[in-house]
Amino acid sequence: MDKPALVLILGPTAVGKTEIAIQLAKRLEGEIVSADSRQFYRGMDIGTAKPTLEQRARVPHHLIDVADPDENWSLAVFQGKAREVIAGVHARGRLPFLVGGTGQYLRAVTEGWSPPAIAPDARLRHVLEGLATERGNTWLHAALSRLDPQAAAAIDARNLRRSVRALEVILTSGRPFSVQRRQGTSPYRTLSIGLTRPRAELYQKVDERIEAMFEDGLLQEVQALVSKGYHSDLPSLSAIGYREATAVLRGEMSEEQAKAAMRRLTRAFVRRQANWFKPDDPSIHWFEAGRQGVVVAAASLICIWLKQGD
């Protein structure tokens, strides 16, 4: 039986995935499935650079605004929901585009990952979270890095929930977390479109995005979330931008200090993303996002690939 087609649009933060994916989906009768873990959450629009309502009106989008900020959307939950949505897109006779910059979320769907079969250990989690409170999230992440450098490289040092889970699996099983994600057979026939820009240009785009976030009301967005009772310690609110905005609201940082921290952290995130998407990966077809004709060229490649599968 032929596998259903799935197009991946991948690349670093601020490279231009959103608009290019919309144009491709519109040309090719497609629908977009978001693989951005920060865009799952309602009320978190500006700080996640979520597609605008106007953009979402141009082509159907899925897995955006599907959870409240205090809900835990794990990798396993996302994997199951994404496959349900992709099946629905195929049932409508349309082409699904899985779009995102987080390698493990894309690969969990396309490579048939099975999450580690280690049950949660409430006592161990309590100890690890206590250590993070006492010594800091970065200390806990450094401990993970010593035990499993590959797992640590894929986890933001500020993402306490994921660091705790990785350490929980390692300490319970005695094996690295990074080797316990079992890879099965992909349920899809995939084509990966990678978007890139020269690093200096990409960093400029990052800086412009951060400035625009504050101009568009990032501080007001975070204040609204806090007013609704969402605590700043929630994993969803540890995303870059939200913790810095919270610090500004508390008087712990100036706006300029927050912007500088966001620029530094986003650059580090871009470098981590590069560990997932290698320029010499033969499975990824790379296009420079800022060049004229990129949408036409990518659409032509997709059409050829679709005909090959007929």
C-alpha angles and dihedrals in degrees: 000000000000116000118240117255122253126179118206121207108194141163143113129310115287094011092121104262096143099059096037091049091051092051092048093047091049092051095046102039092252140150127219124236111194117225093181107118092203094057095061091082128089117231093023100102111125099041092049095046087234116188109268123247088254091054092047090051091060094063132001115272127198137197094027118123093005100131141035117247092254094055118099111233101184125191089258092052091049092048092055095044093046092053091049091051094046090052089053092051090052091047088058090053093247134125118253120221114198105204129189150103101233109097099201092053093051094045095045087063101037102037100045096245119188112205117235111282095229116129118229114267109209094192094051091046090052091053093048093047089049090054090050091051092048100041105017138258092273091057090054091047090050089054089053090049091056092051099038116007093180093056092044092052090060096048127076108238089230094054098096096175094058094042090051092048093050092049091045091056093045096047093044098046102028089228132103115271090225094064096048098070098098113215116215133178116302113249090210143061100233138197117192119209111191121199121204142169132189107280095244091051091047092052089050089053089050091052092048091049092052092050090049091051092060092043091050094052111271092155091051090048092054092045089053091052092049090047089055090057101259108145120224090233092068112117090237091057093051088077116120109278099023098073091044091049090050090052090053091051090051092050092246094117137024119235090253092051090050092051091049091051091048091050091051095046094045091052089052089049091052089054091051090050088056089062089065099042111046119192090225095051103124092205092064122076105209126211128179103240096211097054123105114255096022093131093049092048094048092045090052091052091050092049092051090048092049091051090051089059095051 
